[in-house]
Amino acid sequence: MLQKLTDSLATHKWFWYTILGVLALVFAAWGAYGIVNLNFGSSDYAATVNGKTITLQQAQNAWLRDQGQIDQAYGGNVPSALRTQLQNEVLEELINEALIAQRTEQLGYRISQADLIQAIRAVPAFQVGGHYSPQAAQDALTEAGISLAQFERDLQSELRRNQLVEGIRASDFLTPVEIQRANALYDEQRDVQYLEFPSSGYASKAPVTPAEIQAYYQAHQAQFLIPESVDLRYAQLTLAQVRSSEQIPDSDLQALYQKDINRFVVPERREASHILIPFGKDPKAALEQAQKILKLARSGENFAALAKKYSQDPGSARNGGNLGWIGRQGFVKPFTDALFAIPKVGDIVGPVKSPYGYHIIRLDAIQPGHTQSFAEVKAQLTAQLARSRATERFGRIEDKLQNAIEQPGASLGAIAKQYNLTSGEIPLFLRGSGAAPIGAAPAVQNLVFGSAAIAVGSIGGPVILDNNRLVLVKLVARHGPQVKPLAEVQADIVTAIRAERTQQATLAAAEAARQKLIGGESFEKVASALRMKVAPVKFIGRDDPSVPAQILKLAFAAPKPSTGPVYEAKTLPGNAGAVLLAVTAVRTAPQANPLMVRTRLEQQLRTDADADVRAYLMQMRATAKVRKNPHAFQ
C-alpha cells in the first residue's frame, strides 16, 4: 500500500497538484511554505514564452516534485541521458502550461473561487466518511510542502486549461443518424471467397531496355528532383567552446558553496521492512492480528518469512517486507514518524496506524544525514559556475556577432578568427533537409530560402541551434531545382520497372481468373486450374481475424452485390501481389455484445478529440517564441 501511494503520486501528479492548489484557497491564512532556492548565477530564467519568463525557481520546483519518485524507481542512480530527457519534459510541460495560460487569458476564460472550493470538497482523497475534512486536506498540503500562492495561480491556469480543452473535445460528436449508420456498418458481414496471387510467382526476368529506362526517367522527373539549394560558408560557436576557456578561481567556488550550502545537505535515510495488515471490514480484528504478528517478530521469528506470510502490501511482501531506503518524504507521515523515531538498527515497532492499516516496522539500516564538504562538491560547483558564466558570455558574443556582421565590408573569415569560431563550407545546402553540420534548422532555412532571404554574398545570423551553438552563414551561390543525372538513378529505375512488370503480370493473372468467374465458372474450378487452394465461402465481419487485414479491407471496400456476385481483382499494397475476391451476399448481424459498437464509437471520438487537442497545442507551440536555458536544472 505504501508503494501504491508513492506510485500514485507520480502517476497522478496533475491530480495532486490541482487538489493542493485548491487547498491554498481554503487555508490561505496559513502563509507560504518555504522552498529551497536552487537558483544560481545571473541566468535567472529556465525559458521564455512569448516574452513571459519561466523562472529557474519554477523549473527546479517542478523537477523536485518528480525527482523523488524517479530516484526511488532507479535506486538513486538515474542514467544521465534519461535524467536530461525527463528534465526537458518537465520544462516542456511548463512551457505548454504557460502557452495555455496565455491563450485562456486572451480568450477570457475565468474560474470563480466558489468553483475552486467546490472542486476540493468533491475530491474523495480529502473526505472522511464521505464528507470533506479540512484536517485531511491540511495534512496533505503540509506533507506536500509547496508554496500556497504558486498552487493558487497554477490551479486557476489548470482549470482554465480544462475549459479550453473540453471545449475542443466537445466539438467532436455524432448525430443520432450518424450513430445509427455507424452501427449498421459495424454490424455488416459479407459472404466472401478469395484467392491470393503472390508476386513471387510472376517475377519478370526479361531485360530492361535503354529505351524503357529513358522513358521511365522522362515520365518520373519529379521523383528524381533535387530541390533548390545554395552554397554556404558558415562559422559556428558552441557553448562547449566558450565553457572550455572559463577559468574559475577557488574563491568564487567557495563563495558559491557557502551561498548554496543547504543544497549540499544530504538528509538522513533509513532502510526498513514492514508488514501491513489492512483494516478490512473489522479494524479491531486487524489490530489484534497485527499485535500477534508483532509478538512473533519480537520473539525472534524470521521477519521476512512473516512478511511473506501475513503482509498485504504486494509491492514489498514478496521481498520479505523490504521497502528499500526511505527519506522523510514520499511515504505517509505516521509511518515515517515511527520509522525515524526507532532508536537503533534491528528494533521492531508497531502496530503503527496509517490510512492503509496497521504496520509492523523493522529498522534495517541508517544512513546519517550530513553536509557534503567543499572538496566533495568542488567538481560539481566548478561545472555549474563554468556553465553559468559560459552561458552569459555566449549571449554577449551573440550580441557582438550581430553588430559585427552589420558593419560595412564585414568578412566572415575575419569575424570567425576574431571570435574563435569554427569555419566550414557546405556546397549543397538543400531546401527542406539542409545539410550537416547545420542540419535542417528552420531558422537557417528561412534565412536562406525564406521570403526575406539574404542575398548572394551577404552574411546572415547569428542563428541559435539546439540552444547550445550559434552559426553565421554567408550565401555563396543559389541553384534552382535540378533533376539527378540518369546515370545516377539508372539502377533504381531498372528495379522499379521490374517491380511494375511483376505487379502488372500478377494483376493480369488475377484479372484473367476474374473473367472466368464472370463467364460462369465456379470459384473452386478456377482455383483448381491455377493449382490454388481456396477456403469455403463464409460470412466475415470487419474484424475477422481469420482473413488478412489488407484483404479484409478490400472486401469491405467492394460494391455490394445486387443482381449477382461481385468479382474484383485488386493489387495488394507493397508489391505483395494481387487478390481475386468474390462477394456474393451482405447481411447485418448484430454484435454479441450490444455495447461493443458504442464503446468503439466512443473510443474513436475520444481519439479524434485527443488528436484535435494535440493539434491545437502543437500549433500554439510551433508559432510561439520560446527560448530555453539549456542549464536550467544544473
WOFEN-V436017 format. One record per pair of residues at least 12 apart in sequence whose C-alpha atoms are under 6 Angstrom apart, sorted by the first residue. I is the first residue (numbers start at 1). J is the second residue. Records with the same first field share a line. If there is no record, write none. Layout:
BEGIN
I = J  J
END
This chain:
BEGIN
1 = 313
6 = 330
18 = 155
20 = 141
21 = 151  152  155
22 = 116  120
24 = 148  152
32 = 147  148
33 = 147
41 = 388
44 = 56
46 = 628  629  632
47 = 627  628  629
48 = 626  627
49 = 625  626
50 = 625
101 = 157
109 = 160
169 = 609
172 = 609
187 = 588  589  590
188 = 587  588
189 = 539  540  541  586  587  588
190 = 539  540  585  586
191 = 538  539  583  584  585
192 = 537  538  582  583
193 = 537  581  582
194 = 580  581
195 = 579  580
196 = 579
197 = 577  578  579
198 = 577
199 = 506  576  577
202 = 502  506
203 = 502
204 = 502
224 = 483  484
225 = 482  483
226 = 481  482  483
227 = 481
228 = 431  479  480  481
229 = 428  429  430  431  479
230 = 428  429  477  478  479
231 = 426  427  428  476  477
232 = 425  426  474  475  476
233 = 424  425  473  474
234 = 423  424  472  473
235 = 421  422  423  471  472
236 = 421  422  470  471
237 = 421  469  470
238 = 468  469
239 = 468  469
242 = 390
243 = 390
246 = 386
264 = 371  372
265 = 370  371
266 = 369  370  371
267 = 369
268 = 367  368  369
269 = 326  327  367
270 = 325  326  365  366
271 = 324  325  326  364  365
272 = 323  362  363  364
273 = 321  322  323  361  362
274 = 321  360  361
275 = 307  311  321  359  360
276 = 311  312  313  358  359
277 = 312  357  358
278 = 356  357
279 = 357
304 = 320
307 = 320  321
308 = 320
334 = 354
345 = 363  364  365
346 = 363  364
347 = 362  363
348 = 361  362
349 = 361
456 = 475  476  477
457 = 475  476
458 = 474  475
459 = 473  474
460 = 472  473
506 = 577
507 = 578
510 = 569  580
511 = 569
565 = 583  584
566 = 582  583
567 = 581  582
568 = 580  581
END
